[in-house]
Amino acid sequence: MNTLYSIVFTLTVLAGVLWGLVGLGGFLGRNLNIVSMITRTHTVLEYVIYVVFGIAAVVYVWISSRQ
């Protein structure tokens, strides 16, 4: 369980930083969406990455609520 917790915690923090950059980019009038920059035109891959981040966040909350 400790390994799973570490993985989902890392993914959740990474997702938070990435969404923070998207929001900051909105204020600055720039595109700071790192996931979009990495995947380029592969929008399906981008959506898969966001779904993985979402699942990681749900699992993180679930694990945290059981401790």
PQR file with spaces between the fields and no chain letter, atoms N, CA, C, O and H, PARSE charges and radii, in Angstrom:
ATOM       1  N    MET     1       0.827   -1.194    0.000 -0.4000 1.5000
ATOM       2  CA   MET     1       0.000    0.000    0.000 -0.0000 2.0000
ATOM       3  C    MET     1       0.870    1.255    0.000  0.5500 1.7000
ATOM       4  O    MET     1       0.483    2.281   -0.561 -0.5500 1.4000
ATOM       5  N    ASN     2       2.038    1.176    0.625 -0.4000 1.5000
ATOM       6  CA   ASN     2       2.925    2.323    0.689 -0.0000 2.0000
ATOM       7  C    ASN     2       3.416    2.743   -0.698  0.5500 1.7000
ATOM       8  O    ASN     2       3.538    3.935   -0.978 -0.5500 1.4000
ATOM       9  H    ASN     2       2.353    0.343    1.080  0.4000 1.0000
ATOM      10  N    THR     3       3.697    1.766   -1.564 -0.4000 1.5000
ATOM      11  CA   THR     3       4.141    2.078   -2.917 -0.0000 2.0000
ATOM      12  C    THR     3       3.018    2.736   -3.710  0.5500 1.7000
ATOM      13  O    THR     3       3.246    3.720   -4.413 -0.5500 1.4000
ATOM      14  H    THR     3       3.598    0.797   -1.336  0.4000 1.0000
ATOM      15  N    LEU     4       1.811    2.198   -3.598 -0.4000 1.5000
ATOM      16  CA   LEU     4       0.656    2.783   -4.282 -0.0000 2.0000
ATOM      17  C    LEU     4       0.431    4.210   -3.811  0.5500 1.7000
ATOM      18  O    LEU     4       0.170    5.100   -4.620 -0.5500 1.4000
ATOM      19  H    LEU     4       1.625    1.399   -3.026  0.4000 1.0000
ATOM      20  N    TYR     5       0.532    4.430   -2.511 -0.4000 1.5000
ATOM      21  CA   TYR     5       0.364    5.767   -1.958 -0.0000 2.0000
ATOM      22  C    TYR     5       1.397    6.728   -2.535  0.5500 1.7000
ATOM      23  O    TYR     5       1.061    7.855   -2.898 -0.5500 1.4000
ATOM      24  H    TYR     5       0.744    3.707   -1.854  0.4000 1.0000
ATOM      25  N    SER     6       2.645    6.292   -2.621 -0.4000 1.5000
ATOM      26  CA   SER     6       3.710    7.137   -3.163 -0.0000 2.0000
ATOM      27  C    SER     6       3.457    7.493   -4.623  0.5500 1.7000
ATOM      28  O    SER     6       3.675    8.632   -5.035 -0.5500 1.4000
ATOM      29  H    SER     6       2.918    5.377   -2.327  0.4000 1.0000
ATOM      30  N    ILE     7       2.999    6.524   -5.399 -0.4000 1.5000
ATOM      31  CA   ILE     7       2.736    6.751   -6.816 -0.0000 2.0000
ATOM      32  C    ILE     7       1.596    7.744   -7.008  0.5500 1.7000
ATOM      33  O    ILE     7       1.731    8.712   -7.756 -0.5500 1.4000
ATOM      34  H    ILE     7       2.822    5.599   -5.064  0.4000 1.0000
ATOM      35  N    VAL     8       0.466    7.503   -6.330 -0.4000 1.5000
ATOM      36  CA   VAL     8      -0.685    8.395   -6.524 -0.0000 2.0000
ATOM      37  C    VAL     8      -0.424    9.770   -5.926  0.5500 1.7000
ATOM      38  O    VAL     8      -0.925   10.771   -6.439 -0.5500 1.4000
ATOM      39  H    VAL     8       0.356    6.717   -5.722  0.4000 1.0000
ATOM      40  N    PHE     9       0.352    9.833   -4.851 -0.4000 1.5000
ATOM      41  CA   PHE     9       0.710   11.140   -4.290 -0.0000 2.0000
ATOM      42  C    PHE     9       1.541   11.928   -5.288  0.5500 1.7000
ATOM      43  O    PHE     9       1.284   13.112   -5.508 -0.5500 1.4000
ATOM      44  H    PHE     9       0.759    9.020   -4.435  0.4000 1.0000
ATOM      45  N    THR    10       2.527   11.293   -5.889 -0.4000 1.5000
ATOM      46  CA   THR    10       3.383   11.953   -6.869 -0.0000 2.0000
ATOM      47  C    THR    10       2.577   12.418   -8.078  0.5500 1.7000
ATOM      48  O    THR    10       2.749   13.546   -8.541 -0.5500 1.4000
ATOM      49  H    THR    10       2.735   10.332   -5.710  0.4000 1.0000
ATOM      50  N    LEU    11       1.695   11.555   -8.592 -0.4000 1.5000
ATOM      51  CA   LEU    11       0.869   11.934   -9.740 -0.0000 2.0000
ATOM      52  C    LEU    11      -0.071   13.083   -9.401  0.5500 1.7000
ATOM      53  O    LEU    11      -0.294   13.968  -10.227 -0.5500 1.4000
ATOM      54  H    LEU    11       1.555   10.640   -8.216  0.4000 1.0000
ATOM      55  N    THR    12      -0.623   13.076   -8.188 -0.4000 1.5000
ATOM      56  CA   THR    12      -1.542   14.137   -7.781 -0.0000 2.0000
ATOM      57  C    THR    12      -0.813   15.469   -7.649  0.5500 1.7000
ATOM      58  O    THR    12      -1.336   16.503   -8.066 -0.5500 1.4000
ATOM      59  H    THR    12      -0.442   12.357   -7.517  0.4000 1.0000
ATOM      60  N    VAL    13       0.378   15.457   -7.079 -0.4000 1.5000
ATOM      61  CA   VAL    13       1.161   16.690   -6.963 -0.0000 2.0000
ATOM      62  C    VAL    13       1.553   17.189   -8.351  0.5500 1.7000
ATOM      63  O    VAL    13       1.462   18.384   -8.631 -0.5500 1.4000
ATOM      64  H    VAL    13       0.803   14.617   -6.741  0.4000 1.0000
ATOM      65  N    LEU    14       1.985   16.288   -9.207 -0.4000 1.5000
ATOM      66  CA   LEU    14       2.346   16.664  -10.574 -0.0000 2.0000
ATOM      67  C    LEU    14       1.153   17.274  -11.303  0.5500 1.7000
ATOM      68  O    LEU    14       1.293   18.290  -11.984 -0.5500 1.4000
ATOM      69  H    LEU    14       2.059   15.317   -8.980  0.4000 1.0000
ATOM      70  N    ALA    15      -0.008   16.662  -11.163 -0.4000 1.5000
ATOM      71  CA   ALA    15      -1.217   17.195  -11.806 -0.0000 2.0000
ATOM      72  C    ALA    15      -1.548   18.585  -11.270  0.5500 1.7000
ATOM      73  O    ALA    15      -1.933   19.472  -12.033 -0.5500 1.4000
ATOM      74  H    ALA    15      -0.122   15.837  -10.610  0.4000 1.0000
ATOM      75  N    GLY    16      -1.399   18.773   -9.969 -0.4000 1.5000
ATOM      76  CA   GLY    16      -1.659   20.088   -9.386 -0.0000 2.0000
ATOM      77  C    GLY    16      -0.736   21.159   -9.934  0.5500 1.7000
ATOM      78  O    GLY    16      -1.171   22.273  -10.227 -0.5500 1.4000
ATOM      79  H    GLY    16      -1.086   18.053   -9.350  0.4000 1.0000
ATOM      80  N    VAL    17       0.542   20.822  -10.073 -0.4000 1.5000
ATOM      81  CA   VAL    17       1.502   21.774  -10.628 -0.0000 2.0000
ATOM      82  C    VAL    17       1.159   22.082  -12.090  0.5500 1.7000
ATOM      83  O    VAL    17       1.205   23.237  -12.515 -0.5500 1.4000
ATOM      84  H    VAL    17       0.895   19.917   -9.835  0.4000 1.0000
ATOM      85  N    LEU    18       0.819   21.051  -12.844 -0.4000 1.5000
ATOM      86  CA   LEU    18       0.486   21.266  -14.260 -0.0000 2.0000
ATOM      87  C    LEU    18      -0.761   22.129  -14.418  0.5500 1.7000
ATOM      88  O    LEU    18      -0.789   23.023  -15.264 -0.5500 1.4000
ATOM      89  H    LEU    18       0.782   20.113  -12.499  0.4000 1.0000
ATOM      90  N    TRP    19      -1.794   21.872  -13.612 -0.4000 1.5000
ATOM      91  CA   TRP    19      -2.996   22.704  -13.698 -0.0000 2.0000
ATOM      92  C    TRP    19      -2.723   24.115  -13.195  0.5500 1.7000
ATOM      93  O    TRP    19      -3.330   25.071  -13.680 -0.5500 1.4000
ATOM      94  H    TRP    19      -1.771   21.146  -12.925  0.4000 1.0000
ATOM      95  N    GLY    20      -1.815   24.260  -12.226 -0.4000 1.5000
ATOM      96  CA   GLY    20      -1.411   25.594  -11.784 -0.0000 2.0000
ATOM      97  C    GLY    20      -0.753   26.375  -12.907  0.5500 1.7000
ATOM      98  O    GLY    20      -0.981   27.576  -13.058 -0.5500 1.4000
ATOM      99  H    GLY    20      -1.322   23.484  -11.832  0.4000 1.0000
ATOM     100  N    LEU    21       0.072   25.682  -13.701 -0.4000 1.5000
ATOM     101  CA   LEU    21       0.707   26.333  -14.850 -0.0000 2.0000
ATOM     102  C    LEU    21      -0.324   26.729  -15.906  0.5500 1.7000
ATOM     103  O    LEU    21      -0.195   27.780  -16.533 -0.5500 1.4000
ATOM     104  H    LEU    21       0.257   24.707  -13.579  0.4000 1.0000
ATOM     105  N    VAL    22      -1.342   25.898  -16.104 -0.4000 1.5000
ATOM     106  CA   VAL    22      -2.409   26.240  -17.058 -0.0000 2.0000
ATOM     107  C    VAL    22      -3.125   27.512  -16.588  0.5500 1.7000
ATOM     108  O    VAL    22      -3.389   28.410  -17.388 -0.5500 1.4000
ATOM     109  H    VAL    22      -1.447   25.045  -15.594  0.4000 1.0000
ATOM     110  N    GLY    23      -3.432   27.585  -15.307 -0.4000 1.5000
ATOM     111  CA   GLY    23      -4.094   28.777  -14.768 -0.0000 2.0000
ATOM     112  C    GLY    23      -3.212   30.009  -14.848  0.5500 1.7000
ATOM     113  O    GLY    23      -3.682   31.086  -15.213 -0.5500 1.4000
ATOM     114  H    GLY    23      -3.217   26.857  -14.657  0.4000 1.0000
ATOM     115  N    LEU    24      -1.945   29.862  -14.511 -0.4000 1.5000
ATOM     116  CA   LEU    24      -1.009   30.978  -14.599 -0.0000 2.0000
ATOM     117  C    LEU    24      -0.871   31.450  -16.042  0.5500 1.7000
ATOM     118  O    LEU    24      -0.808   32.650  -16.312 -0.5500 1.4000
ATOM     119  H    LEU    24      -1.563   28.986  -14.214  0.4000 1.0000
ATOM     120  N    GLY    25      -0.825   30.504  -16.953 -0.4000 1.5000
ATOM     121  CA   GLY    25      -0.756   30.864  -18.371 -0.0000 2.0000
ATOM     122  C    GLY    25      -1.975   31.642  -18.820  0.5500 1.7000
ATOM     123  O    GLY    25      -1.873   32.533  -19.663 -0.5500 1.4000
ATOM     124  H    GLY    25      -0.876   29.530  -16.734  0.4000 1.0000
ATOM     125  N    GLY    26      -3.143   31.307  -18.253 -0.4000 1.5000
ATOM     126  CA   GLY    26      -4.355   32.050  -18.585 -0.0000 2.0000
ATOM     127  C    GLY    26      -4.256   33.508  -18.153  0.5500 1.7000
ATOM     128  O    GLY    26      -4.706   34.402  -18.869 -0.5500 1.4000
ATOM     129  H    GLY    26      -3.226   30.583  -17.568  0.4000 1.0000
ATOM     130  N    PHE    27      -3.665   33.749  -16.978 -0.4000 1.5000
ATOM     131  CA   PHE    27      -3.486   35.120  -16.508 -0.0000 2.0000
ATOM     132  C    PHE    27      -2.439   35.872  -17.323  0.5500 1.7000
ATOM     133  O    PHE    27      -2.549   37.080  -17.535 -0.5500 1.4000
ATOM     134  H    PHE    27      -3.300   33.023  -16.396  0.4000 1.0000
ATOM     135  N    LEU    28      -1.422   35.141  -17.775 -0.4000 1.5000
ATOM     136  CA   LEU    28      -0.335   35.782  -18.515 -0.0000 2.0000
ATOM     137  C    LEU    28      -0.586   35.849  -20.017  0.5500 1.7000
ATOM     138  O    LEU    28       0.191   36.455  -20.755 -0.5500 1.4000
ATOM     139  H    LEU    28      -1.333   34.160  -17.603  0.4000 1.0000
ATOM     140  N    GLY    29      -1.678   35.222  -20.469 -0.4000 1.5000
ATOM     141  CA   GLY    29      -1.984   35.220  -21.894 -0.0000 2.0000
ATOM     142  C    GLY    29      -1.075   34.302  -22.695  0.5500 1.7000
ATOM     143  O    GLY    29      -0.837   34.534  -23.880 -0.5500 1.4000
ATOM     144  H    GLY    29      -2.308   34.729  -19.870  0.4000 1.0000
ATOM     145  N    ARG    30      -0.568   33.256  -22.045 -0.4000 1.5000
ATOM     146  CA   ARG    30       0.326   32.311  -22.710 -0.0000 2.0000
ATOM     147  C    ARG    30      -0.196   30.903  -22.502  0.5500 1.7000
ATOM     148  O    ARG    30      -0.965   30.648  -21.574 -0.5500 1.4000
ATOM     149  H    ARG    30      -0.762   33.068  -21.082  0.4000 1.0000
ATOM     150  N    ASN    31       0.220   29.996  -23.361 -0.4000 1.5000
ATOM     151  CA   ASN    31      -0.138   28.590  -23.216 -0.0000 2.0000
ATOM     152  C    ASN    31       0.969   27.890  -22.451  0.5500 1.7000
ATOM     153  O    ASN    31       2.034   27.618  -23.007 -0.5500 1.4000
ATOM     154  H    ASN    31       0.844   30.203  -24.114  0.4000 1.0000
ATOM     155  N    LEU    32       0.727   27.596  -21.180 -0.4000 1.5000
ATOM     156  CA   LEU    32       1.704   26.903  -20.348 -0.0000 2.0000
ATOM     157  C    LEU    32       1.258   25.469  -20.050  0.5500 1.7000
ATOM     158  O    LEU    32       1.657   24.888  -19.041 -0.5500 1.4000
ATOM     159  H    LEU    32      -0.138   27.817  -20.729  0.4000 1.0000
ATOM     160  N    ASN    33       0.434   24.905  -20.928 -0.4000 1.5000
ATOM     161  CA   ASN    33      -0.045   23.541  -20.757 -0.0000 2.0000
ATOM     162  C    ASN    33       1.062   22.580  -21.191  0.5500 1.7000
ATOM     163  O    ASN    33       1.219   22.294  -22.378 -0.5500 1.4000
ATOM     164  H    ASN    33       0.109   25.377  -21.748  0.4000 1.0000
ATOM     165  N    ILE    34       1.822   22.090  -20.220 -0.4000 1.5000
ATOM     166  CA   ILE    34       2.979   21.235  -20.496 -0.0000 2.0000
ATOM     167  C    ILE    34       2.548   19.924  -21.137  0.5500 1.7000
ATOM     168  O    ILE    34       3.228   19.418  -22.030 -0.5500 1.4000
ATOM     169  H    ILE    34       1.694   22.323  -19.256  0.4000 1.0000
ATOM     170  N    VAL    35       1.420   19.368  -20.690 -0.4000 1.5000
ATOM     171  CA   VAL    35       0.945   18.101  -21.266 -0.0000 2.0000
ATOM     172  C    VAL    35       0.648   18.275  -22.748  0.5500 1.7000
ATOM     173  O    VAL    35       0.998   17.417  -23.558 -0.5500 1.4000
ATOM     174  H    VAL    35       0.868   19.779  -19.966  0.4000 1.0000
ATOM     175  N    SER    36       0.009   19.372  -23.104 -0.4000 1.5000
ATOM     176  CA   SER    36      -0.285   19.661  -24.503 -0.0000 2.0000
ATOM     177  C    SER    36       0.996   19.852  -25.310  0.5500 1.7000
ATOM     178  O    SER    36       1.084   19.427  -26.462 -0.5500 1.4000
ATOM     179  H    SER    36      -0.276   20.069  -22.446  0.4000 1.0000
ATOM     180  N    MET    37       1.984   20.492  -24.695 -0.4000 1.5000
ATOM     181  CA   MET    37       3.256   20.706  -25.383 -0.0000 2.0000
ATOM     182  C    MET    37       3.986   19.385  -25.616  0.5500 1.7000
ATOM     183  O    MET    37       4.607   19.195  -26.663 -0.5500 1.4000
ATOM     184  H    MET    37       1.913   20.837  -23.759  0.4000 1.0000
ATOM     185  N    ILE    38       3.916   18.484  -24.657 -0.4000 1.5000
ATOM     186  CA   ILE    38       4.611   17.198  -24.778 -0.0000 2.0000
ATOM     187  C    ILE    38       3.930   16.306  -25.807  0.5500 1.7000
ATOM     188  O    ILE    38       4.598   15.677  -26.627 -0.5500 1.4000
ATOM     189  H    ILE    38       3.412   18.638  -23.807  0.4000 1.0000
ATOM     190  N    THR    39       2.595   16.250  -25.763 -0.4000 1.5000
ATOM     191  CA   THR    39       1.873   15.345  -26.657 -0.0000 2.0000
ATOM     192  C    THR    39       1.657   15.928  -28.045  0.5500 1.7000
ATOM     193  O    THR    39       1.284   15.210  -28.972 -0.5500 1.4000
ATOM     194  H    THR    39       2.052   16.760  -25.096  0.4000 1.0000
ATOM     195  N    ARG    40       1.887   17.211  -28.189 -0.4000 1.5000
ATOM     196  CA   ARG    40       1.723   17.932  -29.461 -0.0000 2.0000
ATOM     197  C    ARG    40       0.318   17.755  -30.011  0.5500 1.7000
ATOM     198  O    ARG    40      -0.626   18.295  -29.434 -0.5500 1.4000
ATOM     199  H    ARG    40       2.190   17.795  -27.435  0.4000 1.0000
ATOM     200  N    THR    41       0.140   17.029  -31.093 -0.4000 1.5000
ATOM     201  CA   THR    41      -1.185   16.912  -31.705 -0.0000 2.0000
ATOM     202  C    THR    41      -1.899   15.624  -31.318  0.5500 1.7000
ATOM     203  O    THR    41      -2.965   15.326  -31.856 -0.5500 1.4000
ATOM     204  H    THR    41       0.907   16.590  -31.562  0.4000 1.0000
ATOM     205  N    HIS    42      -1.340   14.870  -30.411 -0.4000 1.5000
ATOM     206  CA   HIS    42      -1.960   13.612  -29.981 -0.0000 2.0000
ATOM     207  C    HIS    42      -2.947   13.891  -28.849  0.5500 1.7000
ATOM     208  O    HIS    42      -2.645   13.665  -27.678 -0.5500 1.4000
ATOM     209  H    HIS    42      -0.474   15.112  -29.973  0.4000 1.0000
ATOM     210  N    THR    43      -4.128   14.386  -29.215 -0.4000 1.5000
ATOM     211  CA   THR    43      -5.094   14.777  -28.193 -0.0000 2.0000
ATOM     212  C    THR    43      -5.602   13.588  -27.389  0.5500 1.7000
ATOM     213  O    THR    43      -5.913   13.734  -26.207 -0.5500 1.4000
ATOM     214  H    THR    43      -4.374   14.570  -30.167  0.4000 1.0000
ATOM     215  N    VAL    44      -5.692   12.405  -28.012 -0.4000 1.5000
ATOM     216  CA   VAL    44      -6.146   11.230  -27.264 -0.0000 2.0000
ATOM     217  C    VAL    44      -5.154   10.910  -26.156  0.5500 1.7000
ATOM     218  O    VAL    44      -5.559   10.586  -25.040 -0.5500 1.4000
ATOM     219  H    VAL    44      -5.439   12.286  -28.972  0.4000 1.0000
ATOM     220  N    LEU    45      -3.867   10.995  -26.449 -0.4000 1.5000
ATOM     221  CA   LEU    45      -2.838   10.757  -25.436 -0.0000 2.0000
ATOM     222  C    LEU    45      -2.932   11.793  -24.321  0.5500 1.7000
ATOM     223  O    LEU    45      -2.755   11.465  -23.148 -0.5500 1.4000
ATOM     224  H    LEU    45      -3.538   11.259  -27.356  0.4000 1.0000
ATOM     225  N    GLU    46      -3.207   13.018  -24.679 -0.4000 1.5000
ATOM     226  CA   GLU    46      -3.379   14.076  -23.674 -0.0000 2.0000
ATOM     227  C    GLU    46      -4.553   13.752  -22.758  0.5500 1.7000
ATOM     228  O    GLU    46      -4.448   13.897  -21.540 -0.5500 1.4000
ATOM     229  H    GLU    46      -3.351   13.284  -25.632  0.4000 1.0000
ATOM     230  N    TYR    47      -5.661   13.319  -23.329 -0.4000 1.5000
ATOM     231  CA   TYR    47      -6.824   12.956  -22.517 -0.0000 2.0000
ATOM     232  C    TYR    47      -6.525   11.763  -21.621  0.5500 1.7000
ATOM     233  O    TYR    47      -6.975   11.722  -20.477 -0.5500 1.4000
ATOM     234  H    TYR    47      -5.746   13.201  -24.319  0.4000 1.0000
ATOM     235  N    VAL    48      -5.781   10.808  -22.121 -0.4000 1.5000
ATOM     236  CA   VAL    48      -5.407    9.639  -21.310 -0.0000 2.0000
ATOM     237  C    VAL    48      -4.573   10.087  -20.109  0.5500 1.7000
ATOM     238  O    VAL    48      -4.776    9.608  -18.993 -0.5500 1.4000
ATOM     239  H    VAL    48      -5.415   10.842  -23.051  0.4000 1.0000
ATOM     240  N    ILE    49      -3.641   10.998  -20.341 -0.4000 1.5000
ATOM     241  CA   ILE    49      -2.814   11.501  -19.235 -0.0000 2.0000
ATOM     242  C    ILE    49      -3.680   12.193  -18.189  0.5500 1.7000
ATOM     243  O    ILE    49      -3.487   11.984  -16.992 -0.5500 1.4000
ATOM     244  H    ILE    49      -3.476   11.387  -21.247  0.4000 1.0000
ATOM     245  N    TYR    50      -4.630   13.009  -18.626 -0.4000 1.5000
ATOM     246  CA   TYR    50      -5.514   13.684  -17.673 -0.0000 2.0000
ATOM     247  C    TYR    50      -6.403   12.695  -16.921  0.5500 1.7000
ATOM     248  O    TYR    50      -6.670   12.890  -15.736 -0.5500 1.4000
ATOM     249  H    TYR    50      -4.787   13.178  -19.599  0.4000 1.0000
ATOM     250  N    VAL    51      -6.861   11.649  -17.585 -0.4000 1.5000
ATOM     251  CA   VAL    51      -7.665   10.629  -16.912 -0.0000 2.0000
ATOM     252  C    VAL    51      -6.822    9.904  -15.856  0.5500 1.7000
ATOM     253  O    VAL    51      -7.308    9.626  -14.759 -0.5500 1.4000
ATOM     254  H    VAL    51      -6.644   11.491  -18.549  0.4000 1.0000
ATOM     255  N    VAL    52      -5.567    9.598  -16.182 -0.4000 1.5000
ATOM     256  CA   VAL    52      -4.674    8.960  -15.206 -0.0000 2.0000
ATOM     257  C    VAL    52      -4.480    9.866  -13.998  0.5500 1.7000
ATOM     258  O    VAL    52      -4.495    9.393  -12.862 -0.5500 1.4000
ATOM     259  H    VAL    52      -5.172    9.824  -17.073  0.4000 1.0000
ATOM     260  N    PHE    53      -4.296   11.172  -14.231 -0.4000 1.5000
ATOM     261  CA   PHE    53      -4.172   12.115  -13.123 -0.0000 2.0000
ATOM     262  C    PHE    53      -5.447   12.130  -12.276  0.5500 1.7000
ATOM     263  O    PHE    53      -5.378   12.161  -11.047 -0.5500 1.4000
ATOM     264  H    PHE    53      -4.283   11.556  -15.154  0.4000 1.0000
ATOM     265  N    GLY    54      -6.599   12.109  -12.929 -0.4000 1.5000
ATOM     266  CA   GLY    54      -7.869   12.101  -12.195 -0.0000 2.0000
ATOM     267  C    GLY    54      -8.049   10.850  -11.366  0.5500 1.7000
ATOM     268  O    GLY    54      -8.477   10.923  -10.214 -0.5500 1.4000
ATOM     269  H    GLY    54      -6.654   12.084  -13.927  0.4000 1.0000
ATOM     270  N    ILE    55      -7.728    9.701  -11.936 -0.4000 1.5000
ATOM     271  CA   ILE    55      -7.828    8.434  -11.198 -0.0000 2.0000
ATOM     272  C    ILE    55      -6.867    8.447  -10.011  0.5500 1.7000
ATOM     273  O    ILE    55      -7.219    8.005   -8.918 -0.5500 1.4000
ATOM     274  H    ILE    55      -7.381    9.642  -12.872  0.4000 1.0000
ATOM     275  N    ALA    56      -5.656    8.954  -10.228 -0.4000 1.5000
ATOM     276  CA   ALA    56      -4.677    9.035   -9.147 -0.0000 2.0000
ATOM     277  C    ALA    56      -5.194    9.903   -8.005  0.5500 1.7000
ATOM     278  O    ALA    56      -4.999    9.572   -6.835 -0.5500 1.4000
ATOM     279  H    ALA    56      -5.370    9.314  -11.117  0.4000 1.0000
ATOM     280  N    ALA    57      -5.851   11.010   -8.339 -0.4000 1.5000
ATOM     281  CA   ALA    57      -6.393   11.887   -7.300 -0.0000 2.0000
ATOM     282  C    ALA    57      -7.492   11.194   -6.501  0.5500 1.7000
ATOM     283  O    ALA    57      -7.545   11.317   -5.278 -0.5500 1.4000
ATOM     284  H    ALA    57      -6.009   11.278   -9.289  0.4000 1.0000
ATOM     285  N    VAL    58      -8.372   10.464   -7.195 -0.4000 1.5000
ATOM     286  CA   VAL    58      -9.449    9.743   -6.499 -0.0000 2.0000
ATOM     287  C    VAL    58      -8.870    8.659   -5.596  0.5500 1.7000
ATOM     288  O    VAL    58      -9.309    8.499   -4.457 -0.5500 1.4000
ATOM     289  H    VAL    58      -8.329   10.364   -8.189  0.4000 1.0000
ATOM     290  N    VAL    59      -7.895    7.919   -6.095 -0.4000 1.5000
ATOM     291  CA   VAL    59      -7.263    6.866   -5.292 -0.0000 2.0000
ATOM     292  C    VAL    59      -6.532    7.478   -4.105  0.5500 1.7000
ATOM     293  O    VAL    59      -6.564    6.921   -3.007 -0.5500 1.4000
ATOM     294  H    VAL    59      -7.539    8.049   -7.021  0.4000 1.0000
ATOM     295  N    TYR    60      -5.880    8.605   -4.309 -0.4000 1.5000
ATOM     296  CA   TYR    60      -5.181    9.284   -3.209 -0.0000 2.0000
ATOM     297  C    TYR    60      -6.151    9.688   -2.111  0.5500 1.7000
ATOM     298  O    TYR    60      -5.875    9.477   -0.930 -0.5500 1.4000
ATOM     299  H    TYR    60      -5.855    9.057   -5.201  0.4000 1.0000
ATOM     300  N    VAL    61      -7.286   10.266   -2.493 -0.4000 1.5000
ATOM     301  CA   VAL    61      -8.294   10.643   -1.503 -0.0000 2.0000
ATOM     302  C    VAL    61      -8.828    9.412   -0.801  0.5500 1.7000
ATOM     303  O    VAL    61      -9.026    9.433    0.414 -0.5500 1.4000
ATOM     304  H    VAL    61      -7.509   10.437   -3.452  0.4000 1.0000
ATOM     305  N    TRP    62      -9.065    8.342   -1.538 -0.4000 1.5000
ATOM     306  CA   TRP    62      -9.585    7.110   -0.946 -0.0000 2.0000
ATOM     307  C    TRP    62      -8.592    6.521    0.051  0.5500 1.7000
ATOM     308  O    TRP    62      -8.979    6.123    1.150 -0.5500 1.4000
ATOM     309  H    TRP    62      -8.904    8.324   -2.525  0.4000 1.0000
ATOM     310  N    ILE    63      -7.315    6.462   -0.323 -0.4000 1.5000
ATOM     311  CA   ILE    63      -6.304    5.913    0.580 -0.0000 2.0000
ATOM     312  C    ILE    63      -6.160    6.820    1.808  0.5500 1.7000
ATOM     313  O    ILE    63      -6.055    6.331    2.933 -0.5500 1.4000
ATOM     314  H    ILE    63      -7.000    6.785   -1.216  0.4000 1.0000
ATOM     315  N    SER    64      -6.155    8.114    1.594 -0.4000 1.5000
ATOM     316  CA   SER    64      -5.988    9.048    2.713 -0.0000 2.0000
ATOM     317  C    SER    64      -7.146    8.973    3.692  0.5500 1.7000
ATOM     318  O    SER    64      -6.955    9.160    4.894 -0.5500 1.4000
ATOM     319  H    SER    64      -6.241    8.511    0.680  0.4000 1.0000
ATOM     320  N    SER    65      -8.342    8.704    3.196 -0.4000 1.5000
ATOM     321  CA   SER    65      -9.499    8.648    4.091 -0.0000 2.0000
ATOM     322  C    SER    65      -9.527    7.362    4.908  0.5500 1.7000
ATOM     323  O    SER    65     -10.233    7.296    5.915 -0.5500 1.4000
ATOM     324  H    SER    65      -8.498    8.552    2.220  0.4000 1.0000
ATOM     325  N    ARG    66      -8.792    6.360    4.510 -0.4000 1.5000
ATOM     326  CA   ARG    66      -8.776    5.082    5.233 -0.0000 2.0000
ATOM     327  C    ARG    66      -7.713    5.043    6.315  0.5500 1.7000
ATOM     328  O    ARG    66      -7.694    4.112    7.121 -0.5500 1.4000
ATOM     329  H    ARG    66      -8.218    6.413    3.692  0.4000 1.0000
ATOM     330  N    GLN    67      -6.822    6.034    6.355 -0.4000 1.5000
ATOM     331  CA   GLN    67      -5.729    6.012    7.345 -0.0000 2.0000
ATOM     332  C    GLN    67      -6.126    6.692    8.615  0.5500 1.7000
ATOM     333  O    GLN    67      -5.330    6.764    9.551 -0.5500 1.4000
ATOM     334  H    GLN    67      -6.837    6.790    5.700  0.4000 1.0000
